[in-house]
Amino acid sequence: MIRVAVAKGYLLGKTAEIFAQLGVQFAEPITETRQLQITDTSGRYTFILVRPWDVPVFVANGAADIGVVGEDVLAEQQPNVARLLDLRFGDCQLVLAGLHPSDAVKPYSRVATKYPRLTEAYFQTKHCPVSVVKLYGSIESAPVTGLAEYIVDLTATGATLKANGLHCLDTLLESTALLIANPVRLRFLHSDIDALVARISPLL
């Protein structure tokens, strides 16, 4: 059995579509289940449904053999996992945004984000010290409420930024969904996981 960690929502839906093309079926629609773990009818795959930021944690610690997660989460967490395949869906960008389209970030400005590692690294390359404000949600409200002058956040279409009067100033990272594996489990299950990757690749 291969244990697959994936987050509910868009990533789960696209992952389920790929596995369905491989003939993997479930007794109930996996995108609608209320279970936290669900095994396919063949007993070969168990999907573990977790939060997006927890996927690398489950994989890195061996609670899952493989997982599907965005490049943005991997870049921020830098977990000990093996990258197997770019799944080529979930395209989005990690961007710096502010209230004014031609704004230049001044030193010691406040930047709200749930990506503190990537944000600090970005501004270090710009030789511009900033104060990073860690938020877990409602990032776009920070400039409007005065909590921070800028934000670093993930966007797919830019619609949410625009709706909140924000303008993209720079792109820190391009992100897609990746298939990852626990390095130890990859050695034990290499033939099964290699075969799975070989079957998925032509579908992308």
TIVO-428405 format. One record per residue: x, y, z of N, C-alpha, C, O in turn; residue number from 0; residue in three letters. Coordinates in Angstrom, 3 decimals. Example, Ala and Ser with C-alpha at 12.3 -4.5 7.8 and 13.67 -1.06 7.14 Angstrom:
% TIVO-428405
       n_c1       n_c2       n_c3      ca_c1      ca_c2      ca_c3       c_c1       c_c2       c_c3       o_c1       o_c2       o_c3   pos   code
     13.190     -5.690      7.800     12.300     -4.500      7.800     13.200     -3.300      7.800     14.236     -3.319      8.465     0    ALA
     12.850     -2.250      7.080     13.670     -1.060      7.140     12.900      0.030      7.870     13.409      1.138      8.039     1    SER
***
This chain:
% TIVO-428405
       n_c1       n_c2       n_c3      ca_c1      ca_c2      ca_c3       c_c1       c_c2       c_c3       o_c1       o_c2       o_c3   pos   code
      0.829     -1.195      0.000      0.000      0.000      0.000      0.870      1.254      0.000      1.877      1.324      0.704     0    MET
      0.471      2.233     -0.792      1.140      3.523     -0.829      0.217      4.561     -0.198     -0.940      4.699     -0.594     1    ILE
      0.741      5.289      0.789     -0.042      6.327      1.476      0.251      7.682      0.824      1.407      8.082      0.686     2    ARG
     -0.808      8.372      0.430     -0.689      9.622     -0.314     -1.286     10.759      0.506     -2.480     10.743      0.806     3    VAL
     -0.471     11.743      0.871     -0.962     12.914      1.594     -1.321     14.006      0.598     -0.523     14.350     -0.274     4    ALA
     -2.518     14.545      0.734     -2.962     15.603     -0.168     -4.009     16.448      0.558     -4.731     15.955      1.424     5    VAL
     -4.075     17.717      0.193     -5.024     18.622      0.834     -6.361     18.603      0.111     -6.413     18.477     -1.113     6    ALA
     -7.439     18.727      0.870     -8.764     18.830      0.276     -8.864     20.094     -0.574     -8.127     21.059     -0.368     7    LYS
     -9.778     20.071     -1.521     -9.955     21.230     -2.385     -9.409     20.967     -3.772     -9.472     19.847     -4.278     8    GLY
     -8.864     22.030     -4.390     -8.428     21.953     -5.780     -7.373     20.870     -5.996     -7.472     20.097     -6.949     9    TYR
     -6.359     20.806     -5.121     -5.292     19.824     -5.309     -5.817     18.397     -5.223     -5.391     17.528     -5.985    10    LEU
     -6.739     18.155     -4.299     -7.313     16.817     -4.183     -8.113     16.467     -5.433     -8.021     15.349     -5.940    11    LEU
     -8.896     17.421     -5.927     -9.700     17.162     -7.115     -8.849     16.793     -8.319     -9.153     15.833     -9.027    12    GLY
     -7.773     17.563     -8.556     -6.904     17.282     -9.698     -6.123     15.986     -9.498     -5.916     15.232    -10.448    13    LYS
     -5.692     15.727     -8.269     -4.972     14.483     -7.983     -5.889     13.284     -8.198     -5.482     12.274     -8.773    14    THR
     -7.131     13.405     -7.730     -8.096     12.319     -7.901     -8.356     12.052     -9.380     -8.533     10.901     -9.779    15    ALA
     -8.381     13.106    -10.197     -8.582     12.932    -11.636     -7.444     12.117    -12.257     -7.682     11.237    -13.084    16    GLU
     -6.215     12.418    -11.853     -5.057     11.697    -12.382     -5.115     10.222    -11.974     -4.918      9.334    -12.804    17    ILE
     -5.387      9.969    -10.691     -5.438      8.586    -10.219     -6.610      7.829    -10.851     -6.519      6.623    -11.084    18    PHE
     -7.705      8.535    -11.128     -8.845      7.886    -11.784     -8.456      7.403    -13.177     -8.923      6.358    -13.630    19    ALA
     -7.595      8.171    -13.860     -7.121      7.749    -15.181     -6.240      6.514    -15.094     -6.068      5.796    -16.079    20    GLN
     -5.685      6.267    -13.916     -4.878      5.066    -13.707     -5.736      3.879    -13.265     -5.226      2.782    -13.037    21    LEU
     -7.045      4.114    -13.148     -7.949      3.044    -12.746     -8.167      2.945    -11.254     -8.762      1.977    -10.780    22    GLY
     -7.692      3.937    -10.494     -7.866      3.921     -9.037     -9.263      4.445     -8.710     -9.617      5.567     -9.074    23    VAL
    -10.050      3.621     -8.020    -11.431      3.969     -7.708    -11.679      3.881     -6.207    -11.012      3.139     -5.486    24    GLN
    -12.668      4.668     -5.760    -13.031      4.681     -4.346    -14.519      4.359     -4.206    -15.304      4.588     -5.126    25    PHE
    -14.890      3.830     -3.049    -16.278      3.439     -2.812    -17.201      4.647     -2.755    -18.401      4.524     -3.001    26    ALA
    -16.655      5.801     -2.435    -17.411      7.052     -2.419    -16.552      8.133     -3.065    -15.328      8.004     -3.108    27    GLU
    -17.177      9.199     -3.570    -16.381     10.260     -4.197    -15.362     10.833     -3.207    -15.732     11.330     -2.144    28    PRO
    -14.099     10.760     -3.559    -13.053     11.169     -2.609    -13.111     12.664     -2.316    -12.708     13.099     -1.238    29    ILE
    -13.605     13.447     -3.257    -13.680     14.896     -3.040    -14.835     15.283     -2.118    -14.938     16.433     -1.689    30    THR
    -15.709     14.308     -1.816    -16.860     14.603     -0.960    -16.800     13.877      0.385    -17.632     14.126      1.257    31    GLU
    -15.838     12.994      0.559    -15.777     12.207      1.785    -15.510     13.074      3.011    -14.847     14.107      2.925    32    THR
    -16.028     12.644      4.134    -15.756     13.310      5.408    -14.681     12.555      6.198    -14.309     12.959      7.299    33    ARG
    -14.192     11.460      5.621    -13.133     10.696      6.265    -11.797     11.431      6.122    -11.590     12.180      5.168    34    GLN
    -10.920     11.213      7.056     -9.577     11.795      6.992     -8.613     10.871      6.262     -7.564     11.307      5.788    35    LEU
     -8.973      9.585      6.174     -8.218      8.618      5.383     -9.211      7.788      4.589    -10.254      7.388      5.106    36    GLN
     -8.882      7.536      3.340     -9.769      6.733      2.511     -8.922      5.860      1.594     -8.003      6.346      0.934    37    ILE
     -9.237      4.568      1.559     -8.472      3.594      0.782     -9.258      3.221     -0.473    -10.479      3.069     -0.437    38    THR
     -8.541      3.076     -1.572     -9.215      2.733     -2.836     -9.725      1.298     -2.794     -9.373      0.525     -1.904    39    ASP
    -10.555      0.959     -3.767    -11.207     -0.354     -3.759    -10.235     -1.515     -3.927    -10.550     -2.644     -3.552    40    THR
     -9.050     -1.246     -4.491     -8.057     -2.311     -4.662     -7.204     -2.509     -3.415     -6.510     -3.517     -3.285    41    SER
     -7.258     -1.542     -2.495     -6.438     -1.613     -1.291     -4.988     -1.226     -1.524     -4.145     -1.464     -0.659    42    GLY
     -4.677     -0.631     -2.676     -3.284     -0.286     -2.991     -2.913      1.133     -2.576     -1.738      1.427     -2.356    43    ARG
     -3.904      2.015     -2.466     -3.621      3.413     -2.152     -4.526      3.907     -1.021     -5.741      3.708     -1.045    44    TYR
     -3.918      4.543     -0.050     -4.676      5.224      0.992     -4.376      6.715      0.893     -3.219      7.125      0.982    45    THR
     -5.404      7.516      0.709     -5.255      8.961      0.668     -5.458      9.522      2.076     -6.466      9.242      2.725    46    PHE
     -4.494     10.314      2.539     -4.575     10.972      3.836     -4.873     12.446      3.565     -4.068     13.136      2.940    47    ILE
     -6.016     12.926      4.028     -6.469     14.272      3.711     -6.097     15.220      4.851     -6.597     15.094      5.969    48    LEU
     -5.216     16.165      4.550     -4.682     17.064      5.563     -4.710     18.499      5.036     -5.125     18.739      3.902    49    VAL
     -4.273     19.441      5.852     -4.174     20.830      5.413     -2.977     20.970      4.469     -2.012     20.216      4.585    50    ARG
     -3.031     21.938      3.527     -1.928     22.083      2.559     -0.552     22.199      3.205      0.409     21.596      2.727    51    PRO
     -0.450     22.975      4.296      0.852     23.192      4.922      1.323     21.985      5.709      2.479     21.933      6.127    52    TRP
      0.438     21.005      5.920      0.812     19.809      6.671      1.264     18.659      5.770      1.816     17.674      6.260    53    ASP
      1.037     18.773      4.465      1.433     17.690      3.553      2.928     17.373      3.672      3.272     16.204      3.849    54    VAL
      3.840     18.364      3.583      5.264     18.033      3.707      5.631     17.462      5.072      6.566     16.668      5.177    55    PRO
      4.910     17.853      6.111      5.177     17.350      7.461      4.866     15.858      7.533      5.649     15.079      8.077    56    VAL
      3.723     15.467      6.983      3.341     14.056      6.968      4.332     13.229      6.144      4.705     12.125      6.542    57    PHE
      4.755     13.764      4.999      5.671     13.031      4.133      7.071     12.965      4.742      7.681     11.896      4.784    58    VAL
      7.577     14.100      5.212      8.938     14.143      5.769      9.090     13.233      6.981     10.166     12.685      7.218    59    ALA
      8.011     13.070      7.749      8.081     12.259      8.962      7.616     10.823      8.753      7.529     10.053      9.710    60    ASN
      7.315     10.454      7.498      7.000      9.066      7.192      5.578      8.638      7.469      5.261      7.454      7.352    61    GLY
      4.701      9.577      7.837      3.300      9.227      8.033      2.604      9.015      6.695      1.566      8.358      6.619    62    ALA
      3.189      9.582      5.638      2.735      9.344      4.270      3.960      9.004      3.435      5.054      9.502      3.701    63    ALA
      3.782      8.168      2.436      4.899      7.785      1.567      5.170      8.844      0.509      6.320      9.184      0.231    64    ASP
      4.089      9.362     -0.079      4.194     10.405     -1.088      3.150     11.480     -0.782      2.269     11.286      0.055    65    ILE
      3.264     12.607     -1.468      2.299     13.671     -1.240      2.230     14.601     -2.432      3.111     14.605     -3.291    66    GLY
      1.171     15.388     -2.470      0.994     16.409     -3.503      0.922     17.755     -2.807      0.081     17.974     -1.935    67    VAL
      1.823     18.664     -3.207      1.932     19.944     -2.505      2.463     21.006     -3.452      3.155     20.693     -4.420    68    VAL
      2.145     22.239     -3.177      2.612     23.339     -4.008      4.081     23.658     -3.775      4.600     23.492     -2.671    69    GLY
      4.744     24.122     -4.835      6.139     24.547     -4.735      6.304     25.638     -3.689      7.341     25.704     -3.029    70    GLU
      5.299     26.496     -3.526      5.377     27.591     -2.552      5.562     27.064     -1.136      6.355     27.606     -0.366    71    ASP
      4.827     26.004     -0.792      4.930     25.422      0.550      6.291     24.767      0.744      6.894     24.904      1.808    72    VAL
      6.783     24.058     -0.266      8.102     23.424     -0.168      9.203     24.460     -0.013     10.111     24.292      0.801    73    LEU
      9.120     25.532     -0.794     10.154     26.566     -0.731     10.173     27.239      0.630     11.237     27.597      1.135    74    ALA
      9.012     27.412      1.219      8.934     28.063      2.528      9.410     27.131      3.638     10.169     27.552      4.511    75    GLU
      8.978     25.877      3.618      9.293     24.948      4.708     10.656     24.286      4.554     11.312     23.987      5.552    76    GLN
     11.095     24.052      3.308     12.342     23.349      3.025     12.431     22.015      3.772     13.401     21.770      4.490    77    GLN
     11.429     21.157      3.605     11.428     19.868      4.310     12.373     18.862      3.653     12.810     19.042      2.517    78    PRO
     12.670     17.815      4.390     13.521     16.745      3.870     12.654     15.758      3.093     12.255     14.722      3.625    79    ASN
     12.366     16.082      1.837     11.565     15.217      0.975     12.230     15.136     -0.391     13.048     15.981     -0.756    80    VAL
     11.864     14.114     -1.129     12.359     13.953     -2.502     11.300     14.477     -3.472     10.120     14.148     -3.351    81    ALA
     11.723     15.279     -4.415     10.814     15.794     -5.441     10.781     14.791     -6.593     11.819     14.472     -7.172    82    ARG
      9.600     14.302     -6.921      9.476     13.261     -7.930      9.011     13.784     -9.284      9.523     13.364    -10.322    83    LEU
      8.036     14.705     -9.277      7.400     15.068    -10.534      6.648     16.389    -10.398      5.957     16.626     -9.407    84    LEU
      6.796     17.252    -11.416      5.973     18.451    -11.511      4.655     18.028    -12.148      4.639     17.557    -13.285    85    ASP
      3.555     18.190    -11.428      2.254     17.724    -11.902      1.576     18.719    -12.843      0.551     18.401    -13.446    86    LEU
      2.134     19.905    -12.970      1.701     20.886    -13.970      0.258     21.359    -13.810     -0.415     21.690    -14.786    87    ARG
     -0.198     21.384    -12.566     -1.472     22.058    -12.292     -1.301     22.890    -11.027     -0.274     22.804    -10.354    88    PHE
     -2.301     23.688    -10.711     -2.206     24.554     -9.543     -1.281     25.730     -9.762     -0.655     26.211     -8.817    89    GLY
     -1.183     26.209    -11.017     -0.285     27.330    -11.311     -0.674     28.578    -10.530     -1.838     28.979    -10.525    90    ASP
      0.302     29.189     -9.872      0.085     30.432     -9.145      1.443     31.098     -8.917      2.491     30.530     -9.226    91    CYS
      1.400     32.307     -8.375      2.625     33.065     -8.156      2.622     33.626     -6.730      1.582     34.025     -6.205    92    GLN
      3.791     33.647     -6.129      3.981     34.324     -4.856      4.453     35.736     -5.184      5.520     35.922     -5.770    93    LEU
      3.654     36.728     -4.803      3.932     38.096     -5.249      4.043     39.065     -4.080      3.505     38.845     -2.996    94    VAL
      4.758     40.137     -4.347      4.798     41.305     -3.465      3.756     42.278     -3.977      3.738     42.583     -5.169    95    LEU
      2.890     42.772     -3.109      1.829     43.676     -3.535      1.674     44.829     -2.556      1.989     44.715     -1.372    96    ALA
      1.180     45.938     -3.085      0.948     47.131     -2.277     -0.194     47.951     -2.848     -0.799     47.576     -3.852    97    GLY
     -0.482     49.058     -2.208     -1.624     49.878     -2.598     -1.348     50.746     -3.821     -2.285     51.216     -4.468    98    LEU
     -0.080     50.963     -4.144      0.260     51.850     -5.250      1.080     51.082     -6.289      2.060     50.430     -5.931    99    HIS
      0.699     51.148     -7.567      1.328     50.311     -8.599      2.803     50.594     -8.853      3.532     49.698     -9.277   100    PRO
      3.255     51.807     -8.606      4.655     52.149     -8.883      5.464     52.320     -7.605      6.516     52.958     -7.608   101    SER
      4.973     51.752     -6.525      5.599     51.950     -5.217      6.926     51.202     -5.119      7.064     50.104     -5.658   102    ASP
      7.888     51.788     -4.442      9.154     51.133     -4.114      9.192     50.936     -2.599      8.960     51.876     -1.839   103    ALA
      9.482     49.728     -2.173      9.467     49.423     -0.741     10.589     50.168     -0.038     11.756     50.064     -0.415   104    VAL
     10.223     50.909      0.974     11.209     51.651      1.756     11.761     50.758      2.870     11.044     49.902      3.387   105    LYS
     13.017     50.950      3.238     13.583     50.156      4.336     12.733     50.260      5.597     12.187     51.317      5.914   106    PRO
     12.636     49.151      6.300     11.925     49.029      7.571     10.402     49.137      7.421      9.692     49.375      8.398   107    TYR
      9.916     48.962      6.203      8.470     48.858      6.005      7.980     47.541      6.603      8.755     46.607      6.807   108    SER
      6.689     47.487      6.876      6.093     46.254      7.386      5.487     45.473      6.224      4.786     46.029      5.378   109    ARG
      5.773     44.170      6.202      5.280     43.298      5.137      4.546     42.128      5.778      5.142     41.345      6.517   110    VAL
      3.247     42.010      5.495      2.441     40.922      6.060      2.479     39.708      5.126      2.382     39.849      3.907   111    ALA
      2.621     38.519      5.709      2.726     37.311      4.887      2.608     36.064      5.753      2.799     36.117      6.968   112    THR
      2.288     34.936      5.112      2.431     33.643      5.785      3.648     32.907      5.238      3.815     31.710      5.471   113    LYS
      4.494     33.628      4.511      5.742     33.095      3.968      6.931     33.910      4.491      7.612     34.564      3.701   114    TYR
      7.194     33.886      5.792      8.267     34.727      6.341      9.652     34.381      5.820     10.454     35.285      5.582   115    PRO
      9.959     33.100      5.634     11.287     32.694      5.167     11.548     33.252      3.761     12.592     33.853      3.506   116    ARG
     10.599     33.047      2.866     10.769     33.511      1.495     10.772     35.039      1.419     11.505     35.629      0.625   117    LEU
      9.954     35.662      2.246      9.891     37.127      2.258     11.207     37.728      2.728     11.727     38.654      2.105   118    THR
     11.743     37.210      3.816     13.010     37.721      4.338     14.146     37.485      3.344     14.997     38.355      3.156   119    GLU
     14.162     36.313      2.710     15.211     36.012      1.732     15.127     36.966      0.541     16.151     37.426      0.034   120    ALA
     13.913     37.259      0.100     13.723     38.175     -1.033     14.269     39.555     -0.717     15.005     40.133     -1.517   121    TYR
     13.915     40.087      0.441     14.348     41.437      0.774     15.836     41.505      1.117     16.463     42.556      0.989   122    PHE
     16.392     40.379      1.552     17.844     40.343      1.754     18.577     40.514      0.429     19.604     41.190      0.363   123    GLN
     18.041     39.892     -0.635     18.674     40.053     -1.949     18.542     41.483     -2.459     19.336     41.932     -3.285   124    THR
     17.535     42.193     -1.962     17.325     43.592     -2.354     18.068     44.554     -1.432     18.052     45.768     -1.636   125    LYS
     18.720     43.989     -0.411     19.428     44.806      0.591     18.495     45.849      1.196     18.858     47.008      1.399   126    HIS
     17.280     45.386      1.475     16.255     46.268      2.029     15.674     45.608      3.281     14.824     44.727      3.156   127    CYS
     16.099     45.998      4.469     15.554     45.394      5.687     14.086     45.779      5.883     13.706     46.939      5.724   128    PRO
     13.273     44.781      6.230     11.855     45.025      6.474     11.434     44.315      7.755     12.146     43.456      8.274   129    VAL
     10.265     44.692      8.248      9.676     44.035      9.408      8.577     43.107      8.907      7.569     43.566      8.369   130    SER
      8.769     41.802      9.083      7.819     40.823      8.584      6.753     40.547      9.642      7.068     40.224     10.787   131    VAL
      5.488     40.680      9.244      4.349     40.400     10.115      3.734     39.081      9.678      3.183     38.995      8.581   132    VAL
      3.816     38.055     10.511      3.301     36.724     10.155      1.788     36.682     10.359      1.288     36.940     11.454   133    LYS
      1.070     36.354      9.285     -0.379     36.165      9.345     -0.713     34.788      8.797      0.059     34.214      8.029   134    LEU
     -1.866     34.258      9.193     -2.308     32.956      8.709     -3.485     33.068      7.746     -3.876     32.081      7.123   135    TYR
     -4.043     34.256      7.626     -5.164     34.465      6.720     -5.462     35.950      6.612     -4.905     36.764      7.349   136    GLY
     -6.361     36.298      5.671     -6.754     37.696      5.447     -5.538     38.585      5.195     -5.465     39.713      5.683   137    SER
     -4.593     38.064      4.431     -3.361     38.803      4.158     -3.670     40.130      3.454     -3.070     41.158      3.765   138    ILE
     -4.612     40.097      2.504     -4.903     41.279      1.696     -5.449     42.443      2.519     -5.394     43.591      2.076   139    GLU
     -5.972     42.161      3.708     -6.532     43.237      4.533     -5.463     44.048      5.254     -5.752     45.125      5.776   140    SER
     -4.235     43.546      5.288     -3.187     44.219      6.065     -2.900     45.651      5.600     -2.859     46.550      6.440   141    ALA
     -2.700     45.905      4.298     -2.445     47.288      3.873     -3.668     48.194      4.053     -3.529     49.376      4.365   142    PRO
     -4.845     47.643      3.857     -6.071     48.440      3.960     -6.307     48.898      5.396     -6.767     50.015      5.634   143    VAL
     -5.989     48.027      6.347     -6.222     48.347      7.758     -5.047     49.053      8.411     -5.160     49.527      9.541   144    THR
     -3.917     49.128      7.712     -2.743     49.778      8.275     -1.847     48.855      9.071     -0.882     49.306      9.689   145    GLY
     -2.156     47.550      9.065     -1.297     46.601      9.779      0.088     46.534      9.142      1.096     46.420      9.840   146    LEU
      0.130     46.604      7.827      1.397     46.561      7.098      1.253     47.381      5.827      0.146     47.596      5.333   147    ALA
      2.394     47.840      5.298      2.358     48.624      4.060      2.273     47.731      2.828      1.751     48.139      1.791   148    GLU
      2.797     46.494      2.950      2.864     45.592      1.808      2.498     44.182      2.245      2.453     43.877      3.437   149    TYR
      2.240     43.336      1.267      2.013     41.919      1.554      2.834     41.075      0.587      3.177     41.525     -0.506   150    ILE
      3.144     39.860      0.993      3.662     38.820      0.103      2.686     37.672      0.218      2.528     37.084      1.287   151    VAL
      2.020     37.348     -0.903      0.979     36.332     -0.839      0.862     35.608     -2.174      1.403     36.040     -3.192   152    ASP
      0.145     34.502     -2.134     -0.037     33.667     -3.316     -1.253     34.148     -4.103     -2.290     34.469     -3.523   153    LEU
     -1.118     34.196     -5.422     -2.236     34.573     -6.272     -2.225     33.734     -7.544     -1.167     33.391     -8.071   154    THR
     -3.410     33.414     -8.019     -3.527     32.668     -9.278     -3.954     33.579    -10.414     -3.398     33.520    -11.511   155    ALA
     -4.946     34.426    -10.148     -5.475     35.307    -11.194     -5.273     36.784    -10.894     -5.390     37.622    -11.788   156    THR
     -4.971     37.106     -9.651     -4.845     38.507     -9.259     -6.167     39.155     -8.895     -6.202     40.329     -8.526   157    GLY
     -7.269     38.393     -8.998     -8.595     38.955     -8.753     -8.769     39.434     -7.309     -9.347     40.493     -7.065   158    ALA
     -8.261     38.637     -6.348     -8.408     39.023     -4.937     -7.585     40.268     -4.632     -8.030     41.139     -3.884   159    THR
     -6.386     40.356     -5.208     -5.577     41.565     -5.027     -6.324     42.781     -5.560     -6.425     43.805     -4.885   160    LEU
     -6.837     42.660     -6.757     -7.551     43.776     -7.393     -8.776     44.175     -6.593     -9.060     45.364     -6.447   161    LYS
     -9.507     43.194     -6.070    -10.720     43.472     -5.310    -10.422     44.240     -4.028    -11.289     44.931     -3.493   162    ALA
     -9.194     44.114     -3.542     -8.798     44.807     -2.318     -7.917     46.021     -2.599     -7.265     46.546     -1.696   163    ASN
     -7.900     46.466     -3.860     -7.170     47.670     -4.219     -5.665     47.527     -4.198     -4.949     48.513     -4.019   164    GLY
     -5.167     46.292     -4.382     -3.728     46.037     -4.325     -3.158     45.809     -5.719     -3.856     45.343     -6.620   165    LEU
     -1.890     46.142     -5.881     -1.199     46.004     -7.159      0.035     45.125     -6.984      0.771     45.257     -6.006   166    HIS
      0.247     44.241     -7.930      1.431     43.381     -7.897      2.669     44.213     -8.223      2.707     44.898     -9.245   167    CYS
      3.679     44.153     -7.356      4.907     44.919     -7.541      6.061     44.046     -8.020      6.965     44.531     -8.700   168    LEU
      6.036     42.769     -7.673      7.101     41.862     -8.099      6.659     40.426     -7.843      5.772     40.180     -7.026   169    ASP
      7.274     39.489     -8.536      6.986     38.062     -8.347      8.190     37.392     -7.696      9.307     37.462     -8.208   170    THR
      7.949     36.746     -6.567      9.022     36.066     -5.842      9.205     34.638     -6.322     10.322     34.121     -6.326   171    LEU
      8.094     33.982     -6.736      8.150     32.550     -7.010      6.987     32.138     -7.899      5.856     32.584     -7.707   172    LEU
      7.278     31.278     -8.878      6.245     30.614     -9.662      6.013     29.235     -9.038      6.964     28.520     -8.722   173    GLU
      4.751     28.875     -8.865      4.454     27.637     -8.150      3.477     26.752     -8.921      2.512     27.239     -9.510   174    SER
      3.743     25.451     -8.909      2.807     24.438     -9.388      2.790     23.306     -8.370      3.593     23.288     -7.437   175    THR
      1.876     22.368     -8.552      1.800     21.216     -7.650      2.895     20.210     -7.984      3.172     19.944     -9.153   176    ALA
      3.508     19.658     -6.953      4.577     18.682     -7.123      4.225     17.382     -6.414      3.536     17.381     -5.394   177    LEU
      4.706     16.286     -6.965      4.622     14.996     -6.290      5.924     14.792     -5.531      7.002     14.834     -6.123   178    LEU
      5.828     14.571     -4.225      7.011     14.414     -3.381      6.960     13.064     -2.671      5.921     12.406     -2.630   179    ILE
      8.102     12.668     -2.113      8.166     11.380     -1.414      9.065     11.480     -0.195      9.971     12.311     -0.135   180    ALA
      8.797     10.619      0.773      9.689     10.456      1.914     10.931      9.710      1.427     10.794      8.639      0.837   181    ASN
     12.137     10.237      1.651     13.349      9.609      1.108     13.553      8.154      1.543     13.994      7.324      0.747   182    PRO
     13.236      7.847      2.793     13.412      6.482      3.285     12.380      5.551      2.666     12.709      4.459      2.203   183    VAL
     11.117      6.000      2.665     10.063      5.180      2.078     10.268      4.994      0.578      9.879      3.975      0.008   184    ARG
     10.887      5.995     -0.055     11.171      5.895     -1.484     12.126      4.746     -1.774     12.000      4.072     -2.796   185    LEU
     13.078      4.524     -0.877     14.011      3.408     -1.060     13.305      2.064     -0.885     13.560      1.121     -1.634   186    ARG
     12.407      1.980      0.118     11.700      0.727      0.375     10.670      0.416     -0.712     10.450     -0.744     -1.059   187    PHE
     10.048      1.461     -1.240      8.960      1.287     -2.202      9.348      1.770     -3.594      8.486      2.142     -4.390   188    LEU
     10.652      1.764     -3.887     11.117      2.410     -5.111     10.472      1.835     -6.359     10.131      2.585     -7.274   189    HIS
     10.295      0.516     -6.419      9.722     -0.078     -7.636      8.272      0.355     -7.821      7.856      0.666     -8.936   190    SER
      7.494      0.376     -6.726      6.083      0.777     -6.804      5.949      2.259     -7.117      5.125      2.649     -7.944   191    ASP
      6.762      3.092     -6.453      6.663      4.537     -6.660      7.198      4.917     -8.029      6.625      5.775     -8.701   192    ILE
      8.295      4.285     -8.455      8.824      4.547     -9.799      7.795      4.179    -10.863      7.632      4.894    -11.852   193    ASP
      7.112      3.080    -10.658      6.093      2.651    -11.615      4.928      3.640    -11.650      4.377      3.932    -12.711   194    ALA
      4.566      4.146    -10.478      3.482      5.132    -10.401      3.864      6.403    -11.142      3.064      6.939    -11.910   195    LEU
      5.081      6.889    -10.920      5.559      8.096    -11.607      5.577      7.881    -13.117      5.195      8.770    -13.878   196    VAL
      6.017      6.706    -13.549      6.075      6.392    -14.978      4.683      6.371    -15.600      4.525      6.713    -16.772   197    ALA
      3.680      5.974    -14.834      2.313      5.951    -15.359      1.673      7.333    -15.359      0.854      7.643    -16.224   198    ARG
      2.047      8.162    -14.391      1.462      9.502    -14.306      2.063     10.430    -15.373      1.344     11.235    -15.965   199    ILE
      3.350     10.325    -15.617      4.061     11.263    -16.495      3.391     11.476    -17.850      3.257     12.624    -18.274   200    SER
      2.961     10.412    -18.555      2.339     10.637    -19.871      0.990     11.345    -19.803      0.492     11.827    -20.821   201    PRO
      0.392     11.413    -18.607     -0.926     12.024    -18.463     -0.843     13.539    -18.292     -1.860     14.228    -18.366   202    LEU
      0.349     14.054    -18.068      0.502     15.479    -17.746      0.650     16.326    -19.003      0.789     17.546    -18.912   203    LEU
***
